[in-house]
């Protein structure tokens, strides 16, 4: 009996996913052998061992930063708009027209550089440059360090630290060139090879990028063609993004039937939602539970997003908190204050199309409170 396409896909992805894990294991073994040799058979003490671990962590941090900086720089050069930059739990977000620093737990990725393509349609090679930026910077940075190390000939520990940083940087570039998913986020390699070979994933990516740029520029979703076939066994990050667009289109057109349908699908897909989108899924499930009168579900999803939501001063976060205060906490004064705060920052929301929807929902709550 032949295998189904879904089974073949899962087997292929499983094999591909072994490769980065294998590289990590082999790197760890090599480092361990080196440390044992130096500590027990060389002239190293525990001070050198501590410094070695410090260099390992520093090397990894620098390598991830170099990677994300590559995306950021090539993205800016190709007209992309900055949204978020994360390395480990350190985060820089564009919030109300300003850069805000925060500490946020990451799920499924070490770093992230989120940017929005320009509204004007750009050729595929410019998208390819943006997605290749991290790998290019990692490999070039690693090679540059090796050249500097050979020219400067530093002392033992510094020599080792430069070696580790250069190796980490090059390995990070190589691993990211492998096509796989981590936390349901596609690796750079998954995107790059898809664009080069023009497979269905790249076509879906270009569709999402186009929708994203038009929505960010202020074009209403009701005027855009948003794919809405979500009978998918294993949704990827792009499917989840399209689900969000379909949901916001339902909000834009006051289509309560589809709004409820897409929220139900969002709850079904909750384990497939990438870490960076998870709080926003909780926002919308909480909001819908509020307006549908499901207090228990509203409280459940508010708690899941509470750490992010409490510090969210953007319009969408303020809108969700306002509805929660009114419908769950029955605190009309706080709800009014949050609505006023949301309207004050409306013109600074990075996605103009969503800002129009947020403004409508906030004004709707103000009208409801005014009539009670």
N, C-alpha and C positions, 0 to 999 in steps of 0.2 A: 504494500500500500504506500502511495506517495505521501510525502509530508505536505501539510498546508503551508501557504505563504507565511502565516503568522508564526508557525512553529519554526520554519526556516529562519525567519527574521530574529526570533528569540535566541536560536542557537548561534547565529552569526554575531549578534550583539554580545552574547555571553563569551564567545571566543575573543572578540575584540576587547572586551572589558578586562580580560585576563592580562593583556599586554602591559597596560600601565601599572597594574598591581605587581606583575613580575619584575618590571623595572625598579619599582619601589623596594621590593624584597631584596633584589640583588644589590641595590645601592646600600641598603641597610646592613646586609651581610658584609659587604666590602668595608664599610665604615667600622663595623664591629671588629673585624679582623685587624684592621689598622690600629684601633684603640687598644686592643688586647696586646698587640705586639709592642706598642709604645709604652704601655703602662707596666707590663710584667717583664718585658725583655729589653726595654729601652731605658731612657733616663727621665721619663715623665713621672711627675707626682700628681696628686689630686688637684693641685692648682691648675696644671696644664690640662687635666681632664675636664675640669669645670669650664675653662676657657674654650676648650674644644666644643663642648655642648653649646656654649654661648654663641660660638661662631656658626654652628649648624643652624640654630634658630634664627640668628641674624641673617645668615645666607638665604634661608628659605623666605624670610620676610622681604628682603631686598629683591629676590628673584620674582616673587609675586607682584611686588610694586612695579618692577621694571616691565613685567608682562602687561599689567593694567595700564601703565603709562603709555605703552605702545599703542594700545587701543585708543586711548584718550587723544594722543597727539595726531595719529593718522585719521581718527574720526573728525577732529576739529579741522584738519587740513582739507577734508572732503565734505565739509558743511554739516556734519552731525551736531546735534544740540545736546549738551551735557545734562544728565539726569542724576546719576548716582555713581559713586566710586567707593568700593569696599575692599579691604584687605583684612582677612581674619574677622575680628569683631569690631574693627575700626571702620567707621562709615562717614562719608561726606555726601550729603544730599542737597540738591537744589530745592529749596523750600521758600516759596513766596519771593522769588527773585534773588534770594541770598543763599550762600553756601553754609549749610549747618552741619556741625560735627556731632556725631552720636556714637554710642556703643550698641551694637546689634548682633545677636547671635546669627551665624550663617548656617544654612543647611544644604549640604551637597556641593559646596564650592569653597575654595580658599580665597578667591578674589572675584571681583565683578566690576565691570565698567559699563554702565547702562547709558546709552545715548539714543537720540531720536534722529532718523534721517531727515534731511531737508525736504520741504514740500515738493520742490521741483524734482521730477524723476531723474535719477542719475544712472549712468551705465553700470553694468554688473561688476566691472573691474574695480570701480571705486568702492563698492560694497566689499569686494574681495580684499582690497587693501586694508579696510577697517578691521575685518575679521582676522586678517593675517598679522596685524600690527603687534600683538603680544608675542607671537612666535618669533617674528623677525627681530624684535628688540631683545628678547631673551638670548637668542643665538648670537647676535652681534655683540651684546654686552658681555657674554661669556667669553667669546673670542678675544675681545678687547682686553679683558682682565688677564687672560693667559699671556697676551703679548706684553702687557705692562709688567706682569710678574717675572717674565723671562728677562726683560730689560733691566728691572730694578734689583732683582735678586735679593728679596727681603729675608729677614731672619726666620727661623724655623716656624714659630707659631703664626706669624703674619703670612708667611708663605702658604701654610696649610689653610688659613682662613680664606685667602684669595683663591686657592685651588678649589675649596669647597663651594664658595659662592659662584665661581665660574662653572663648575660641574652642575650645581643645582640649577643655574640659569639655563644652561644648554639642555639638561634633562627635562626641565619644565617645558621648554619649547618643543622638544621631541615628543613628549607625552601628549601635549595639547594638539599635536598634529595627527594623533590617532583618532579615528572617528568613534566616539562612544557617548553615552549619556551618563551624567552624574547628578543625582538628585533631580532627575528628569530634565536637567539642563543639557543641551547639546554641547559637546566640546567644540573648540575652534576648528579642529580637524573635520568633525562631522559637517560643519557648515562649509568649510573651504572646499573639501572634495565634492560636496553636493553642488556647489556653485560651478566648479570646474567642469564636472561631468553633466551638469544640467538635469539632475534627477528630480523626482517629485518633491523631495524635501526642500530643495532650493527654490522651486517654484512657489511652494507654500510660504517659504521665508520671505520672498520678494513681495508676495501678496500682503503678508502681515506688515512688512516694512512700509509698503505704500499706504495701507490703511492707517498705520501709526503716524506717518508724516502728515497725511491729510487731516486726521483727527486733531493732531497737535496744532496744526495751523488754523483750526477753527471751523473746518467743514463739518456740518452736522452728520451724524451717522445715518440718519433717516435718508440722506441723499446718496449714501455709499452702498455698494454691493458687499455685504458681509456674509461669507459662507456660513451656513448654519446646519450642516449635516454632522451631528455629533454621535452617530451610532458607531463608536470606535471602541475596540476592545482595550487597547492600551494607549491612551492619549499622550502625546508628547507636549513639550512646553508651548509649541506653536498652536496646537489644538486648544490648549488652555487659554492662550491669549485670544484666539478667535471666539471662544466661549464668552470671555469678558466683553469683547466688542459687541457680540450679539445681545448680551444682557443689557449693556448700556444703550444699544439701539432700541430695545424694548422700553427702557426708561424714557428715552428721547421721544418715542411715539406714543407714550402712555398705553402701551400694550400689556395689560396686566396678565393676560393669559400666557404670553411668551416670557414675561418677567418671571412668573412663578415656575415655568418650565425650565428656564435656564438656571435659576437658583437651585432647583431640585437636582439638575445635572451637576452643578458646582459642588453640591454636597456629596453626590455619588463619586465625583472625581477628586475628592479632597486629598486622598493619598498620592495623587499624581501631580498636585499643584506644586511648582518649584518654590523653594524657600523664600525667594524675594517677592513672590506674589501671594504667599499664604496669608499674611496679615490682611491684605486687601480683599481676599476671598472671605475671610472672617468678618471684615467690615460690612460687606454687602449681604451676607447671610444674616448678620445681626440686624441690619437696617430693615430687611424684608420681614424678619420675625417681629420687629417692632410694629410695622404698619399692618401686619397680618394678625396681630394680637397674640402671638406666641411668646409669652414672657419668658418661659423656661429656656427656649432656644436662643432668645435674644441675650439672656444672661450667660448662657454657655459659650456663645461665640464672642461676646464682649470680653469675657475672661481670657479666651485664647489669644486675642489681639491686644489685650489691655496694656502691656508694656510699651508697645509701639504706639497705640492709639492715644494714650495719655499725653505723650510728647508731640503728637502730630498737630501742627498749627496750620497745615494746608487745608484748603476748602473741603476736600472730601472727608478728612478726619473730623473736622468741626461739624460737618453735616451729620455724620453718623452719631457723634456724641450728643448733638442737639436732639435728634430723634430718640435716642436712648434715655436722655434725661426727661423728655416729655412723656414718652409712652411707658417706660419701665419705672423710673424713679419718681415720676409725677412732680417734677420740679420745674415749673413753668418759667420761673425767673432765670434759672441757669440755662434752660433751653433757649430763651430769648437772647441772652447774652452771647451764647455760642453761635446763634444765627447771625447776629450783628457782626460778630468777629469774622464769620465766614464771608459775608458780603464785603467786608473791608479789604479782604485779601483776594477777592475774585479775579481782579485784573492781573494778578501775579502768579496765577496757577499755570504751570508749564504746558498743560494740554488744553488748548483753548476750547476745543470741541466739548471736552468733558466739563470745563468750567461753566459752559452755558447750561448743561444738564444739572450740575451742582447748584447753580443759581436758581434754577426753576424749582428744584426740590426744597431748597432752603426757604424760598418765598412761599411755597405751598405750606410748609409747616408754620410759617409766620401767620398765614391766613387762617389756618386751623386754630392756632392759639388765640387769634384775634376774635374768633367766633365762639370761643368757649369762656 
